[in-house]
Amino acid sequence: MKEIKTVAVMGSGAVGSYFIWGLSEKLGENFWVIADGERRERYERDGIYINDKRFPLHLRTPKEAKGVDLLLIAMKYDALLYSLEEIKEIADDHTIVMTLLNGVDSEAIVGCPVGAFAVSEHMANLRWRLRDEVCRVAAALGIDISELSEIEKAKCPSLPSSKYSTLQDLETGRHTEIEMFAGTLIRIGKQYHVAMPFCEFAYETIKALEEKNDGLYSEWSELLK
């Protein structure tokens, strides 16, 4: 495999910002954020703030990033379909394209920010039970992810009040990516006969919250008044 010297990221939300935080200083001018038009102008002017620290960005349009060694796709699933042409413009025969999944965000179930994991034994237990189910599905596919990665061990510092994207989506009335992530995981688990009670609970609960945001229960709420 060719040595990876240049890395670009598409998307600078919760997931993209994590990689901006981790790679900006390590790679310097060889780490690019893909942006064009008004977004590029805003980033050139303001940079991006992560945990109250301003990160200046090395920006590239899709055309300027052509042939990058590693392309990280960090936008939401519904935006991915609209970005396929840009991805094709960036990638060439040697480019590694890696999509970054948010996974199952357990804090969305109870509406808690990131800091809840540090103070609540129950929240932490729920988080690790979900991770264990993901590991068991991966093992059924012949993939061992049971050992903590160096990134997990590093424990990227987050403000206690920070909220992951699933919770942000629910609070703003948007649909989440739970179907793509937990829904897909559950289907694979059933295929390989892996019991996933915690993941299934998270999936059903978040889908119910989406229905609530869609107004499905509004008629019943009026009757109870």
N, C-alpha and C positions, 0 to 999 in steps of 0.2 A: 504493500500500500504506500502511495506517495505521502511524504511528510506534509502535515497540515501546517501551513504558514499563515494563511489568511482565513478569517472567519467572518461571516456576515449573519445578522439576525434580522428577520422580518417580523415586526410586531414588538412593541415596547410596553405592553401591559404588565400584569403581575409576573407572568412567566418570562417574558423577554427582559424585563428589568432585572430579574435574578441573574441572568447571564451578563447583562451590561455591568452589574455590580461585580461579578466574579471575574470577568475577562478584560474589562477596559484597561486596567493597569498592567495586567500580565502581557497583553498583546499590543497595547499602544495603538499606533497607526495601522496595524494589521487587523484590527477589529472594527468592523463597519456596521452601522445601522442603516438599513434600507429605508429611504424616505424620498418623496418627490413632492413637488408642488407646495401647497400651503403648509403641509406638515413639515417639510424640510425647512421652510422659512421659519416656522415656530421653533424647531429644534436648534437651528443656527442661532436664533436670538436668545432662547431661554435655556438650552440644554435640557436635561431631565433630572428631577430630584428623586433620590431613593433614600429613604430614612433620613430626610432633611439634609442630605448632602447632594450638592450639584455635581453632575457628571457631564463634562463636555463630551460631545459625540463626534466621531469621524463618520460623516454621512456620505452615502453613495446612492445614486439612482440605480434602478435595475440594470441599465445599460452600462453604467460605470463599474458595477460590481461583477460584470461578466467574467466567468472563469474562476470565481472564488473557490478556495479549496473545500471549505465546509460551510454549508448554508443551513442555519437553524430557523425552522418555521415555528413561530411562537404566537401567531394570531389565533383568534377563536375559529372554531370549525366552520361557522357560517360565513366567515370572511375568507376562508381558505379557497372556496370555489371561485371567488372573484379575483383571486391572486394567482391563478394557475399560469396565466400568460406571462406575468412578471417572473414567476419562478422559472419558466422555460427560457426567458430572456437572460436570466442570471446564470443558470447552470450550463456547463458544457460537459464533455464526455468524462472528465475526471472529477467533477464536483460531487461531493458527498452531500446529499440532502437529508436532513434529519428533522422529523416532526417532534415537537415537545408536547407531551400530554399533561394536563393538569391533574389527572387522577381523580380519586373520590375525596371530596373535601368534607370531612366530618363536621366541621364547625358550622356548615350551612344547615345542618339538621336542627341545631338548637339556637342558631343566631348569635354565636359567640365570636369575638375577635381572636387573633392569634395568641394573645396573652393568656387565654383560658387554659392552654395546654400546660403552662408553667405552674398554674395554681390549682388546677382541678385534676384530681386523680382519675375521676370518671371520664373526663374529656380525653386525657392521655391514654387511658385504657381503650376507649373507643377507637382512637387513632391507630393504635398498634394492632388491634383486632382487624381493622380494615386492611392494614398493611400485610398482616399475616395471610389473609385470604388472597390478596394479590400475589404474594409469593407462592402460595400453593397452586394457583392457576398457572403461573409461570413454570413451576416445577413439572406440572403435567405436560407442558409443551417442551420440556427438556431444557429449560432456562433457569439457572440458579441465580436468584437475586436476593437470597436470604441474608447475606452479609451486608452490613451497612456500608454504603459507598463513602468515599472520602468527602464528598459534598455534604452528605447527611451528618458525618462526624464533625465537620467544620461548623455546623449550625450557624448558617447565615443570620446575622443579627437582624431582628425585625422589631419594629415598634409594637408594644403590646396591643395597641389599638388598631393595628393593621388588619385588613380583612382580605381573604382570598377571593378570587373572582366569582366563584359560585355564590357566595353570600352577597357579594356586590350585585350580581345579576338579580337575585331574589329581591333584594331591598329596593331595586329600581324598577321592578316589574318586568324584567326581561326573562326570556327562557334561558335556561342554563345549558351546559354541554353534557348533562348527566346521561343522556341517551347514548351518546358516542362513547363515553368512558365506562361508566358503571353498567350501562345496558349491554354493551359489547362484552364486558368482562363476565357478566352473569351468563350470557349465552354461551361463551366458551367454557365456563365452569360447568354448566349443565351438560355440555357435549362430552366433557371428560369426567363427569360424575364427582365434581368437587363441590362440597356443601359450602354455601356462602351466605349465611344468615345475616351477618352484619351489613354486607354490601347490598343485599336485597332490601333490608330495612332502610338503608340510606337512599337507595334508588326510589322506593315507593314513597318515602316521606318527601323527598325533593320534588317528585312528580306531582304529589298532592299540593305542595306549596305553589308550584307553577299553575295548577288549576285554580287555586285560590286567587292568584294574581290575575288570572284570565277572567275572573268574575263568576266562575262556575257556582260558587256557593252564595253569591250575593242575594239570591232570591230567598234562601233559607235564613240568611242573616236578617232580612227585613221582617220575616215572619216572627222572629224571636224578639223583636223590639217591642 
